[in-house]
Amino acid sequence: DDLPEAVRNGFTDQVLKALPFLRNKLGGHGQGAAVVNIPPVYGDLAIQIAAAFHNFLISKHLERSTPPPPEPLREPAARELTDEIPF
């Protein structure tokens, strides 16, 4: 919702559909009678795109979520302040 209306559809169609395009066109649904060997670099590209999408989605989730309240500071226990070896 944070993109202008004119850009939203293009972002969805052009950016977010890159990974499904790689899967569907390069072997996810088969290639028919003529098998085409796909170089491994395209698999690496798909992994990197998926990682970028995960990073983006996590960042957007954190951006929209309210952070949890900070934990209150606690005073150290008396035994933590001694110089004795704990074992």
PyMOL Python script that loads the backbone (N, CA, C, O; Angstrom):
from pymol import cmd

cmd.read_pdbstr("""\
ATOM      1  N   ASP A   1       0.800  -1.209   0.000  1.00  0.00           N
ATOM      2  CA  ASP A   1       0.000   0.000   0.000  1.00  0.00           C
ATOM      3  C   ASP A   1       0.839   1.267   0.000  1.00  0.00           C
ATOM      4  O   ASP A   1       0.303   2.366  -0.146  1.00  0.00           O
ATOM      5  N   ASP A   2       2.142   1.129   0.161  1.00  0.00           N
ATOM      6  CA  ASP A   2       2.978   2.330   0.237  1.00  0.00           C
ATOM      7  C   ASP A   2       3.511   2.785  -1.124  1.00  0.00           C
ATOM      8  O   ASP A   2       4.265   3.755  -1.195  1.00  0.00           O
ATOM      9  N   LEU A   3       3.131   2.100  -2.199  1.00  0.00           N
ATOM     10  CA  LEU A   3       3.512   2.530  -3.541  1.00  0.00           C
ATOM     11  C   LEU A   3       2.374   3.311  -4.185  1.00  0.00           C
ATOM     12  O   LEU A   3       1.206   3.061  -3.887  1.00  0.00           O
ATOM     13  N   PRO A   4       2.704   4.262  -5.070  1.00  0.00           N
ATOM     14  CA  PRO A   4       1.642   4.956  -5.795  1.00  0.00           C
ATOM     15  C   PRO A   4       0.810   3.963  -6.615  1.00  0.00           C
ATOM     16  O   PRO A   4       1.328   2.952  -7.090  1.00  0.00           O
ATOM     17  N   GLU A   5      -0.435   4.252  -6.769  1.00  0.00           N
ATOM     18  CA  GLU A   5      -1.369   3.367  -7.471  1.00  0.00           C
ATOM     19  C   GLU A   5      -0.879   3.022  -8.881  1.00  0.00           C
ATOM     20  O   GLU A   5      -1.053   1.892  -9.338  1.00  0.00           O
ATOM     21  N   ALA A   6      -0.270   3.986  -9.568  1.00  0.00           N
ATOM     22  CA  ALA A   6       0.172   3.768 -10.945  1.00  0.00           C
ATOM     23  C   ALA A   6       1.334   2.782 -11.027  1.00  0.00           C
ATOM     24  O   ALA A   6       1.566   2.200 -12.086  1.00  0.00           O
ATOM     25  N   VAL A   7       2.056   2.586  -9.949  1.00  0.00           N
ATOM     26  CA  VAL A   7       3.240   1.723  -9.946  1.00  0.00           C
ATOM     27  C   VAL A   7       2.944   0.334  -9.383  1.00  0.00           C
ATOM     28  O   VAL A   7       3.672  -0.617  -9.669  1.00  0.00           O
ATOM     29  N   ARG A   8       1.902   0.212  -8.602  1.00  0.00           N
ATOM     30  CA  ARG A   8       1.592  -1.042  -7.901  1.00  0.00           C
ATOM     31  C   ARG A   8       1.481  -2.250  -8.818  1.00  0.00           C
ATOM     32  O   ARG A   8       2.115  -3.276  -8.572  1.00  0.00           O
ATOM     33  N   ASN A   9       0.689  -2.139  -9.861  1.00  0.00           N
ATOM     34  CA  ASN A   9       0.494  -3.278 -10.766  1.00  0.00           C
ATOM     35  C   ASN A   9       1.783  -3.654 -11.482  1.00  0.00           C
ATOM     36  O   ASN A   9       2.077  -4.836 -11.660  1.00  0.00           O
ATOM     37  N   GLY A  10       2.540  -2.663 -11.885  1.00  0.00           N
ATOM     38  CA  GLY A  10       3.822  -2.939 -12.541  1.00  0.00           C
ATOM     39  C   GLY A  10       4.794  -3.633 -11.605  1.00  0.00           C
ATOM     40  O   GLY A  10       5.531  -4.526 -12.022  1.00  0.00           O
ATOM     41  N   PHE A  11       4.799  -3.234 -10.356  1.00  0.00           N
ATOM     42  CA  PHE A  11       5.674  -3.874  -9.374  1.00  0.00           C
ATOM     43  C   PHE A  11       5.295  -5.337  -9.215  1.00  0.00           C
ATOM     44  O   PHE A  11       6.160  -6.212  -9.184  1.00  0.00           O
ATOM     45  N   THR A  12       4.016  -5.592  -9.116  1.00  0.00           N
ATOM     46  CA  THR A  12       3.550  -6.972  -8.964  1.00  0.00           C
ATOM     47  C   THR A  12       3.854  -7.794 -10.211  1.00  0.00           C
ATOM     48  O   THR A  12       4.352  -8.914 -10.108  1.00  0.00           O
ATOM     49  N   ASP A  13       3.561  -7.253 -11.377  1.00  0.00           N
ATOM     50  CA  ASP A  13       3.736  -8.002 -12.621  1.00  0.00           C
ATOM     51  C   ASP A  13       5.197  -8.155 -13.030  1.00  0.00           C
ATOM     52  O   ASP A  13       5.602  -9.225 -13.486  1.00  0.00           O
ATOM     53  N   GLN A  14       5.980  -7.113 -12.875  1.00  0.00           N
ATOM     54  CA  GLN A  14       7.350  -7.131 -13.378  1.00  0.00           C
ATOM     55  C   GLN A  14       8.369  -7.644 -12.356  1.00  0.00           C
ATOM     56  O   GLN A  14       9.319  -8.332 -12.729  1.00  0.00           O
ATOM     57  N   VAL A  15       8.189  -7.329 -11.110  1.00  0.00           N
ATOM     58  CA  VAL A  15       9.184  -7.686 -10.097  1.00  0.00           C
ATOM     59  C   VAL A  15       8.849  -9.002  -9.409  1.00  0.00           C
ATOM     60  O   VAL A  15       9.657  -9.930  -9.406  1.00  0.00           O
ATOM     61  N   LEU A  16       7.676  -9.080  -8.837  1.00  0.00           N
ATOM     62  CA  LEU A  16       7.343 -10.240  -8.018  1.00  0.00           C
ATOM     63  C   LEU A  16       7.089 -11.514  -8.836  1.00  0.00           C
ATOM     64  O   LEU A  16       7.092 -12.608  -8.272  1.00  0.00           O
ATOM     65  N   LYS A  17       6.876 -11.400 -10.104  1.00  0.00           N
ATOM     66  CA  LYS A  17       6.634 -12.592 -10.924  1.00  0.00           C
ATOM     67  C   LYS A  17       7.895 -13.105 -11.614  1.00  0.00           C
ATOM     68  O   LYS A  17       7.815 -14.003 -12.453  1.00  0.00           O
ATOM     69  N   ALA A  18       9.061 -12.548 -11.274  1.00  0.00           N
ATOM     70  CA  ALA A  18      10.311 -13.011 -11.879  1.00  0.00           C
ATOM     71  C   ALA A  18      10.631 -14.438 -11.450  1.00  0.00           C
ATOM     72  O   ALA A  18      11.045 -15.251 -12.276  1.00  0.00           O
ATOM     73  N   LEU A  19      10.448 -14.749 -10.194  1.00  0.00           N
ATOM     74  CA  LEU A  19      10.760 -16.096  -9.712  1.00  0.00           C
ATOM     75  C   LEU A  19       9.807 -17.145 -10.280  1.00  0.00           C
ATOM     76  O   LEU A  19      10.272 -18.187 -10.742  1.00  0.00           O
ATOM     77  N   PRO A  20       8.486 -16.913 -10.264  1.00  0.00           N
ATOM     78  CA  PRO A  20       7.606 -17.895 -10.898  1.00  0.00           C
ATOM     79  C   PRO A  20       7.893 -18.070 -12.394  1.00  0.00           C
ATOM     80  O   PRO A  20       7.741 -19.165 -12.935  1.00  0.00           O
ATOM     81  N   PHE A  21       8.306 -16.998 -13.048  1.00  0.00           N
ATOM     82  CA  PHE A  21       8.654 -17.103 -14.471  1.00  0.00           C
ATOM     83  C   PHE A  21       9.805 -18.076 -14.665  1.00  0.00           C
ATOM     84  O   PHE A  21       9.747 -18.941 -15.540  1.00  0.00           O
ATOM     85  N   LEU A  22      10.857 -17.942 -13.853  1.00  0.00           N
ATOM     86  CA  LEU A  22      12.001 -18.849 -13.979  1.00  0.00           C
ATOM     87  C   LEU A  22      11.584 -20.295 -13.764  1.00  0.00           C
ATOM     88  O   LEU A  22      11.983 -21.183 -14.516  1.00  0.00           O
ATOM     89  N   ARG A  23      10.779 -20.525 -12.733  1.00  0.00           N
ATOM     90  CA  ARG A  23      10.362 -21.891 -12.435  1.00  0.00           C
ATOM     91  C   ARG A  23       9.496 -22.460 -13.551  1.00  0.00           C
ATOM     92  O   ARG A  23       9.741 -23.567 -14.031  1.00  0.00           O
ATOM     93  N   ASN A  24       8.492 -21.711 -13.956  1.00  0.00           N
ATOM     94  CA  ASN A  24       7.519 -22.221 -14.923  1.00  0.00           C
ATOM     95  C   ASN A  24       8.102 -22.389 -16.326  1.00  0.00           C
ATOM     96  O   ASN A  24       7.754 -23.336 -17.031  1.00  0.00           O
ATOM     97  N   LYS A  25       8.969 -21.493 -16.726  1.00  0.00           N
ATOM     98  CA  LYS A  25       9.494 -21.532 -18.097  1.00  0.00           C
ATOM     99  C   LYS A  25      10.744 -22.383 -18.243  1.00  0.00           C
ATOM    100  O   LYS A  25      11.046 -22.859 -19.338  1.00  0.00           O
ATOM    101  N   LEU A  26      11.484 -22.582 -17.136  1.00  0.00           N
ATOM    102  CA  LEU A  26      12.749 -23.305 -17.264  1.00  0.00           C
ATOM    103  C   LEU A  26      12.714 -24.713 -16.682  1.00  0.00           C
ATOM    104  O   LEU A  26      13.771 -25.296 -16.443  1.00  0.00           O
ATOM    105  N   GLY A  27      11.550 -25.265 -16.452  1.00  0.00           N
ATOM    106  CA  GLY A  27      11.547 -26.650 -16.057  1.00  0.00           C
ATOM    107  C   GLY A  27      10.578 -27.060 -14.985  1.00  0.00           C
ATOM    108  O   GLY A  27      10.451 -28.257 -14.727  1.00  0.00           O
ATOM    109  N   GLY A  28       9.888 -26.150 -14.346  1.00  0.00           N
ATOM    110  CA  GLY A  28       8.968 -26.529 -13.294  1.00  0.00           C
ATOM    111  C   GLY A  28       7.803 -27.352 -13.799  1.00  0.00           C
ATOM    112  O   GLY A  28       7.273 -28.185 -13.062  1.00  0.00           O
ATOM    113  N   HIS A  29       7.398 -27.142 -15.019  1.00  0.00           N
ATOM    114  CA  HIS A  29       6.264 -27.870 -15.589  1.00  0.00           C
ATOM    115  C   HIS A  29       6.696 -28.805 -16.717  1.00  0.00           C
ATOM    116  O   HIS A  29       5.858 -29.266 -17.492  1.00  0.00           O
ATOM    117  N   GLY A  30       7.962 -29.081 -16.812  1.00  0.00           N
ATOM    118  CA  GLY A  30       8.453 -29.921 -17.896  1.00  0.00           C
ATOM    119  C   GLY A  30       8.706 -29.083 -19.133  1.00  0.00           C
ATOM    120  O   GLY A  30       8.254 -27.943 -19.243  1.00  0.00           O
ATOM    121  N   GLN A  31       9.428 -29.668 -20.048  1.00  0.00           N
ATOM    122  CA  GLN A  31       9.822 -28.926 -21.239  1.00  0.00           C
ATOM    123  C   GLN A  31       9.316 -29.550 -22.520  1.00  0.00           C
ATOM    124  O   GLN A  31       9.661 -29.094 -23.610  1.00  0.00           O
ATOM    125  N   GLY A  32       8.506 -30.582 -22.407  1.00  0.00           N
ATOM    126  CA  GLY A  32       8.004 -31.233 -23.613  1.00  0.00           C
ATOM    127  C   GLY A  32       8.961 -32.306 -24.084  1.00  0.00           C
ATOM    128  O   GLY A  32       9.770 -32.818 -23.310  1.00  0.00           O
ATOM    129  N   ALA A  33       8.865 -32.643 -25.366  1.00  0.00           N
ATOM    130  CA  ALA A  33       9.674 -33.727 -25.926  1.00  0.00           C
ATOM    131  C   ALA A  33      11.146 -33.345 -26.038  1.00  0.00           C
ATOM    132  O   ALA A  33      12.022 -34.184 -25.828  1.00  0.00           O
ATOM    133  N   ALA A  34      11.421 -32.090 -26.366  1.00  0.00           N
ATOM    134  CA  ALA A  34      12.803 -31.631 -26.515  1.00  0.00           C
ATOM    135  C   ALA A  34      13.287 -31.070 -25.175  1.00  0.00           C
ATOM    136  O   ALA A  34      12.881 -29.985 -24.759  1.00  0.00           O
ATOM    137  N   VAL A  35      14.163 -31.831 -24.508  1.00  0.00           N
ATOM    138  CA  VAL A  35      14.687 -31.399 -23.211  1.00  0.00           C
ATOM    139  C   VAL A  35      15.774 -30.354 -23.435  1.00  0.00           C
ATOM    140  O   VAL A  35      16.687 -30.548 -24.238  1.00  0.00           O
ATOM    141  N   VAL A  36      15.661 -29.260 -22.722  1.00  0.00           N
ATOM    142  CA  VAL A  36      16.637 -28.186 -22.815  1.00  0.00           C
ATOM    143  C   VAL A  36      17.452 -28.187 -21.523  1.00  0.00           C
ATOM    144  O   VAL A  36      16.898 -28.112 -20.427  1.00  0.00           O
ATOM    145  N   ASN A  37      18.763 -28.272 -21.667  1.00  0.00           N
ATOM    146  CA  ASN A  37      19.623 -28.221 -20.488  1.00  0.00           C
ATOM    147  C   ASN A  37      19.749 -26.775 -20.024  1.00  0.00           C
ATOM    148  O   ASN A  37      20.143 -25.895 -20.790  1.00  0.00           O
ATOM    149  N   ILE A  38      19.412 -26.548 -18.778  1.00  0.00           N
ATOM    150  CA  ILE A  38      19.470 -25.209 -18.202  1.00  0.00           C
ATOM    151  C   ILE A  38      20.761 -25.108 -17.391  1.00  0.00           C
ATOM    152  O   ILE A  38      20.996 -25.946 -16.520  1.00  0.00           O
ATOM    153  N   PRO A  39      21.595 -24.114 -17.651  1.00  0.00           N
ATOM    154  CA  PRO A  39      22.826 -23.954 -16.881  1.00  0.00           C
ATOM    155  C   PRO A  39      22.513 -23.725 -15.397  1.00  0.00           C
ATOM    156  O   PRO A  39      21.527 -23.066 -15.065  1.00  0.00           O
ATOM    157  N   PRO A  40      23.342 -24.263 -14.516  1.00  0.00           N
ATOM    158  CA  PRO A  40      23.117 -24.121 -13.068  1.00  0.00           C
ATOM    159  C   PRO A  40      23.047 -22.672 -12.591  1.00  0.00           C
ATOM    160  O   PRO A  40      22.466 -22.398 -11.541  1.00  0.00           O
ATOM    161  N   VAL A  41      23.618 -21.764 -13.331  1.00  0.00           N
ATOM    162  CA  VAL A  41      23.609 -20.363 -12.904  1.00  0.00           C
ATOM    163  C   VAL A  41      22.177 -19.824 -12.784  1.00  0.00           C
ATOM    164  O   VAL A  41      21.928 -18.898 -12.012  1.00  0.00           O
ATOM    165  N   TYR A  42      21.235 -20.402 -13.549  1.00  0.00           N
ATOM    166  CA  TYR A  42      19.845 -19.964 -13.445  1.00  0.00           C
ATOM    167  C   TYR A  42      19.206 -20.449 -12.150  1.00  0.00           C
ATOM    168  O   TYR A  42      18.336 -19.777 -11.593  1.00  0.00           O
ATOM    169  N   GLY A  43      19.630 -21.601 -11.675  1.00  0.00           N
ATOM    170  CA  GLY A  43      19.197 -22.067 -10.360  1.00  0.00           C
ATOM    171  C   GLY A  43      19.728 -21.154  -9.265  1.00  0.00           C
ATOM    172  O   GLY A  43      19.020 -20.828  -8.312  1.00  0.00           O
ATOM    173  N   ASP A  44      20.991 -20.743  -9.415  1.00  0.00           N
ATOM    174  CA  ASP A  44      21.572 -19.793  -8.449  1.00  0.00           C
ATOM    175  C   ASP A  44      20.811 -18.473  -8.469  1.00  0.00           C
ATOM    176  O   ASP A  44      20.561 -17.877  -7.421  1.00  0.00           O
ATOM    177  N   LEU A  45      20.449 -18.024  -9.654  1.00  0.00           N
ATOM    178  CA  LEU A  45      19.671 -16.787  -9.773  1.00  0.00           C
ATOM    179  C   LEU A  45      18.329 -16.914  -9.064  1.00  0.00           C
ATOM    180  O   LEU A  45      17.903 -15.997  -8.361  1.00  0.00           O
ATOM    181  N   ALA A  46      17.667 -18.047  -9.247  1.00  0.00           N
ATOM    182  CA  ALA A  46      16.370 -18.261  -8.590  1.00  0.00           C
ATOM    183  C   ALA A  46      16.523 -18.235  -7.072  1.00  0.00           C
ATOM    184  O   ALA A  46      15.683 -17.668  -6.374  1.00  0.00           O
ATOM    185  N   ILE A  47      17.584 -18.842  -6.562  1.00  0.00           N
ATOM    186  CA  ILE A  47      17.824 -18.828  -5.106  1.00  0.00           C
ATOM    187  C   ILE A  47      18.058 -17.413  -4.616  1.00  0.00           C
ATOM    188  O   ILE A  47      17.531 -17.022  -3.574  1.00  0.00           O
ATOM    189  N   GLN A  48      18.833 -16.648  -5.345  1.00  0.00           N
ATOM    190  CA  GLN A  48      19.116 -15.271  -4.935  1.00  0.00           C
ATOM    191  C   GLN A  48      17.867 -14.392  -4.993  1.00  0.00           C
ATOM    192  O   GLN A  48      17.659 -13.552  -4.119  1.00  0.00           O
ATOM    193  N   ILE A  49      17.043 -14.581  -6.009  1.00  0.00           N
ATOM    194  CA  ILE A  49      15.796 -13.820  -6.097  1.00  0.00           C
ATOM    195  C   ILE A  49      14.880 -14.185  -4.932  1.00  0.00           C
ATOM    196  O   ILE A  49      14.272 -13.309  -4.317  1.00  0.00           O
ATOM    197  N   ALA A  50      14.782 -15.485  -4.629  1.00  0.00           N
ATOM    198  CA  ALA A  50      13.951 -15.921  -3.502  1.00  0.00           C
ATOM    199  C   ALA A  50      14.461 -15.328  -2.197  1.00  0.00           C
ATOM    200  O   ALA A  50      13.663 -14.906  -1.360  1.00  0.00           O
ATOM    201  N   ALA A  51      15.773 -15.288  -2.009  1.00  0.00           N
ATOM    202  CA  ALA A  51      16.344 -14.702  -0.792  1.00  0.00           C
ATOM    203  C   ALA A  51      16.040 -13.206  -0.711  1.00  0.00           C
ATOM    204  O   ALA A  51      15.729 -12.691   0.362  1.00  0.00           O
ATOM    205  N   ALA A  52      16.128 -12.520  -1.831  1.00  0.00           N
ATOM    206  CA  ALA A  52      15.804 -11.087  -1.851  1.00  0.00           C
ATOM    207  C   ALA A  52      14.337 -10.856  -1.527  1.00  0.00           C
ATOM    208  O   ALA A  52      14.000  -9.913  -0.811  1.00  0.00           O
ATOM    209  N   PHE A  53      13.457 -11.713  -2.049  1.00  0.00           N
ATOM    210  CA  PHE A  53      12.026 -11.592  -1.739  1.00  0.00           C
ATOM    211  C   PHE A  53      11.774 -11.828  -0.251  1.00  0.00           C
ATOM    212  O   PHE A  53      10.997 -11.103   0.370  1.00  0.00           O
ATOM    213  N   HIS A  54      12.429 -12.836   0.321  1.00  0.00           N
ATOM    214  CA  HIS A  54      12.268 -13.083   1.757  1.00  0.00           C
ATOM    215  C   HIS A  54      12.727 -11.878   2.571  1.00  0.00           C
ATOM    216  O   HIS A  54      12.049 -11.455   3.507  1.00  0.00           O
ATOM    217  N   ASN A  55      13.880 -11.334   2.207  1.00  0.00           N
ATOM    218  CA  ASN A  55      14.393 -10.164   2.910  1.00  0.00           C
ATOM    219  C   ASN A  55      13.418  -8.996   2.812  1.00  0.00           C
ATOM    220  O   ASN A  55      13.163  -8.309   3.801  1.00  0.00           O
ATOM    221  N   PHE A  56      12.879  -8.775   1.627  1.00  0.00           N
ATOM    222  CA  PHE A  56      11.915  -7.696   1.412  1.00  0.00           C
ATOM    223  C   PHE A  56      10.659  -7.904   2.261  1.00  0.00           C
ATOM    224  O   PHE A  56      10.195  -6.978   2.926  1.00  0.00           O
ATOM    225  N   LEU A  57      10.111  -9.123   2.235  1.00  0.00           N
ATOM    226  CA  LEU A  57       8.880  -9.393   2.980  1.00  0.00           C
ATOM    227  C   LEU A  57       9.091  -9.278   4.491  1.00  0.00           C
ATOM    228  O   LEU A  57       8.222  -8.768   5.197  1.00  0.00           O
ATOM    229  N   ILE A  58      10.215  -9.739   4.983  1.00  0.00           N
ATOM    230  CA  ILE A  58      10.502  -9.612   6.415  1.00  0.00           C
ATOM    231  C   ILE A  58      10.668  -8.145   6.783  1.00  0.00           C
ATOM    232  O   ILE A  58      10.165  -7.706   7.817  1.00  0.00           O
ATOM    233  N   SER A  59      11.364  -7.388   5.952  1.00  0.00           N
ATOM    234  CA  SER A  59      11.540  -5.954   6.224  1.00  0.00           C
ATOM    235  C   SER A  59      10.200  -5.220   6.240  1.00  0.00           C
ATOM    236  O   SER A  59       9.966  -4.371   7.100  1.00  0.00           O
ATOM    237  N   LYS A  60       9.318  -5.548   5.285  1.00  0.00           N
ATOM    238  CA  LYS A  60       7.998  -4.906   5.260  1.00  0.00           C
ATOM    239  C   LYS A  60       7.183  -5.298   6.484  1.00  0.00           C
ATOM    240  O   LYS A  60       6.476  -4.463   7.048  1.00  0.00           O
ATOM    241  N   HIS A  61       7.271  -6.554   6.900  1.00  0.00           N
ATOM    242  CA  HIS A  61       6.551  -6.990   8.096  1.00  0.00           C
ATOM    243  C   HIS A  61       7.047  -6.239   9.333  1.00  0.00           C
ATOM    244  O   HIS A  61       6.246  -5.760  10.136  1.00  0.00           O
ATOM    245  N   LEU A  62       8.353  -6.141   9.481  1.00  0.00           N
ATOM    246  CA  LEU A  62       8.905  -5.422  10.631  1.00  0.00           C
ATOM    247  C   LEU A  62       8.563  -3.937  10.589  1.00  0.00           C
ATOM    248  O   LEU A  62       8.344  -3.312  11.626  1.00  0.00           O
ATOM    249  N   GLU A  63       8.519  -3.385   9.398  1.00  0.00           N
ATOM    250  CA  GLU A  63       8.163  -1.974   9.233  1.00  0.00           C
ATOM    251  C   GLU A  63       6.727  -1.716   9.682  1.00  0.00           C
ATOM    252  O   GLU A  63       6.437  -0.676  10.274  1.00  0.00           O
ATOM    253  N   ARG A  64       5.841  -2.648   9.404  1.00  0.00           N
ATOM    254  CA  ARG A  64       4.428  -2.483   9.730  1.00  0.00           C
ATOM    255  C   ARG A  64       4.082  -2.901  11.151  1.00  0.00           C
ATOM    256  O   ARG A  64       3.062  -2.473  11.690  1.00  0.00           O
ATOM    257  N   SER A  65       4.916  -3.730  11.762  1.00  0.00           N
ATOM    258  CA  SER A  65       4.633  -4.231  13.104  1.00  0.00           C
ATOM    259  C   SER A  65       5.133  -3.247  14.152  1.00  0.00           C
ATOM    260  O   SER A  65       6.148  -2.577  13.964  1.00  0.00           O
ATOM    261  N   THR A  66       4.412  -3.176  15.242  1.00  0.00           N
ATOM    262  CA  THR A  66       4.890  -2.349  16.347  1.00  0.00           C
ATOM    263  C   THR A  66       5.916  -3.154  17.131  1.00  0.00           C
ATOM    264  O   THR A  66       5.704  -4.338  17.394  1.00  0.00           O
ATOM    265  N   PRO A  67       7.014  -2.531  17.504  1.00  0.00           N
ATOM    266  CA  PRO A  67       8.033  -3.272  18.235  1.00  0.00           C
ATOM    267  C   PRO A  67       7.538  -3.638  19.636  1.00  0.00           C
ATOM    268  O   PRO A  67       6.739  -2.909  20.224  1.00  0.00           O
ATOM    269  N   PRO A  68       8.009  -4.752  20.161  1.00  0.00           N
ATOM    270  CA  PRO A  68       7.599  -5.123  21.520  1.00  0.00           C
ATOM    271  C   PRO A  68       8.180  -4.141  22.527  1.00  0.00           C
ATOM    272  O   PRO A  68       9.223  -3.540  22.270  1.00  0.00           O
ATOM    273  N   PRO A  69       7.523  -3.970  23.662  1.00  0.00           N
ATOM    274  CA  PRO A  69       8.071  -3.044  24.656  1.00  0.00           C
ATOM    275  C   PRO A  69       9.400  -3.562  25.183  1.00  0.00           C
ATOM    276  O   PRO A  69       9.591  -4.772  25.303  1.00  0.00           O
ATOM    277  N   PRO A  70      10.315  -2.662  25.496  1.00  0.00           N
ATOM    278  CA  PRO A  70      11.610  -3.122  25.994  1.00  0.00           C
ATOM    279  C   PRO A  70      11.466  -3.794  27.355  1.00  0.00           C
ATOM    280  O   PRO A  70      10.602  -3.436  28.156  1.00  0.00           O
ATOM    281  N   GLU A  71      12.323  -4.766  27.594  1.00  0.00           N
ATOM    282  CA  GLU A  71      12.297  -5.441  28.888  1.00  0.00           C
ATOM    283  C   GLU A  71      12.867  -4.497  29.940  1.00  0.00           C
ATOM    284  O   GLU A  71      13.836  -3.784  29.679  1.00  0.00           O
ATOM    285  N   PRO A  72      12.267  -4.494  31.125  1.00  0.00           N
ATOM    286  CA  PRO A  72      12.788  -3.603  32.176  1.00  0.00           C
ATOM    287  C   PRO A  72      14.167  -4.072  32.628  1.00  0.00           C
ATOM    288  O   PRO A  72      14.465  -5.266  32.632  1.00  0.00           O
ATOM    289  N   LEU A  73      14.988  -3.118  33.002  1.00  0.00           N
ATOM    290  CA  LEU A  73      16.315  -3.449  33.510  1.00  0.00           C
ATOM    291  C   LEU A  73      16.171  -4.084  34.882  1.00  0.00           C
ATOM    292  O   LEU A  73      15.331  -3.672  35.682  1.00  0.00           O
ATOM    293  N   ARG A  74      16.977  -5.067  35.147  1.00  0.00           N
ATOM    294  CA  ARG A  74      16.918  -5.705  36.459  1.00  0.00           C
ATOM    295  C   ARG A  74      18.244  -5.496  37.167  1.00  0.00           C
ATOM    296  O   ARG A  74      19.300  -5.382  36.544  1.00  0.00           O
ATOM    297  N   GLU A  75      18.158  -5.450  38.461  1.00  0.00           N
ATOM    298  CA  GLU A  75      19.357  -5.327  39.271  1.00  0.00           C
ATOM    299  C   GLU A  75      20.038  -6.688  39.336  1.00  0.00           C
ATOM    300  O   GLU A  75      19.361  -7.708  39.466  1.00  0.00           O
ATOM    301  N   PRO A  76      21.370  -6.720  39.247  1.00  0.00           N
ATOM    302  CA  PRO A  76      22.041  -8.011  39.353  1.00  0.00           C
ATOM    303  C   PRO A  76      21.872  -8.595  40.751  1.00  0.00           C
ATOM    304  O   PRO A  76      21.843  -7.864  41.742  1.00  0.00           O
ATOM    305  N   ALA A  77      21.764  -9.895  40.818  1.00  0.00           N
ATOM    306  CA  ALA A  77      21.631 -10.562  42.111  1.00  0.00           C
ATOM    307  C   ALA A  77      22.918 -10.402  42.897  1.00  0.00           C
ATOM    308  O   ALA A  77      23.987 -10.195  42.322  1.00  0.00           O
ATOM    309  N   ALA A  78      22.814 -10.499  44.204  1.00  0.00           N
ATOM    310  CA  ALA A  78      23.976 -10.289  45.072  1.00  0.00           C
ATOM    311  C   ALA A  78      25.092 -11.264  44.748  1.00  0.00           C
ATOM    312  O   ALA A  78      26.262 -10.881  44.774  1.00  0.00           O
ATOM    313  N   ARG A  79      24.768 -12.513  44.444  1.00  0.00           N
ATOM    314  CA  ARG A  79      25.809 -13.485  44.169  1.00  0.00           C
ATOM    315  C   ARG A  79      26.560 -13.175  42.874  1.00  0.00           C
ATOM    316  O   ARG A  79      27.692 -13.626  42.699  1.00  0.00           O
ATOM    317  N   GLU A  80      25.952 -12.419  41.973  1.00  0.00           N
ATOM    318  CA  GLU A  80      26.622 -12.041  40.739  1.00  0.00           C
ATOM    319  C   GLU A  80      27.699 -10.997  40.984  1.00  0.00           C
ATOM    320  O   GLU A  80      28.563 -10.793  40.132  1.00  0.00           O
ATOM    321  N   LEU A  81      27.662 -10.336  42.130  1.00  0.00           N
ATOM    322  CA  LEU A  81      28.594  -9.269  42.424  1.00  0.00           C
ATOM    323  C   LEU A  81      29.808  -9.754  43.202  1.00  0.00           C
ATOM    324  O   LEU A  81      30.705  -8.958  43.479  1.00  0.00           O
ATOM    325  N   THR A  82      29.869 -11.016  43.559  1.00  0.00           N
ATOM    326  CA  THR A  82      30.992 -11.514  44.340  1.00  0.00           C
ATOM    327  C   THR A  82      32.140 -11.893  43.426  1.00  0.00           C
ATOM    328  O   THR A  82      31.967 -12.100  42.225  1.00  0.00           O
ATOM    329  N   ASP A  83      33.322 -11.979  44.030  1.00  0.00           N
ATOM    330  CA  ASP A  83      34.521 -12.360  43.279  1.00  0.00           C
ATOM    331  C   ASP A  83      34.785 -13.846  43.343  1.00  0.00           C
ATOM    332  O   ASP A  83      35.805 -14.309  42.832  1.00  0.00           O
ATOM    333  N   GLU A  84      33.902 -14.600  43.951  1.00  0.00           N
ATOM    334  CA  GLU A  84      34.115 -16.029  44.071  1.00  0.00           C
ATOM    335  C   GLU A  84      33.888 -16.746  42.752  1.00  0.00           C
ATOM    336  O   GLU A  84      33.042 -16.356  41.948  1.00  0.00           O
ATOM    337  N   ILE A  85      34.651 -17.788  42.551  1.00  0.00           N
ATOM    338  CA  ILE A  85      34.500 -18.595  41.348  1.00  0.00           C
ATOM    339  C   ILE A  85      33.203 -19.400  41.494  1.00  0.00           C
ATOM    340  O   ILE A  85      32.989 -20.016  42.538  1.00  0.00           O
ATOM    341  N   PRO A  86      32.345 -19.412  40.491  1.00  0.00           N
ATOM    342  CA  PRO A  86      31.036 -20.057  40.627  1.00  0.00           C
ATOM    343  C   PRO A  86      31.068 -21.576  40.549  1.00  0.00           C
ATOM    344  O   PRO A  86      30.006 -22.200  40.547  1.00  0.00           O
ATOM    345  N   PHE A  87      32.224 -22.187  40.487  1.00  0.00           N
ATOM    346  CA  PHE A  87      32.264 -23.651  40.428  1.00  0.00           C
ATOM    347  C   PHE A  87      33.250 -24.225  41.390  1.00  0.00           C
ATOM    348  O   PHE A  87      33.404 -25.444  41.463  1.00  0.00           O
TER     349      PHE A  87
END
""", "prot")
cmd.dss("prot")
cmd.show_as("cartoon", "prot")
cmd.util.cbc("prot")
cmd.orient("prot")
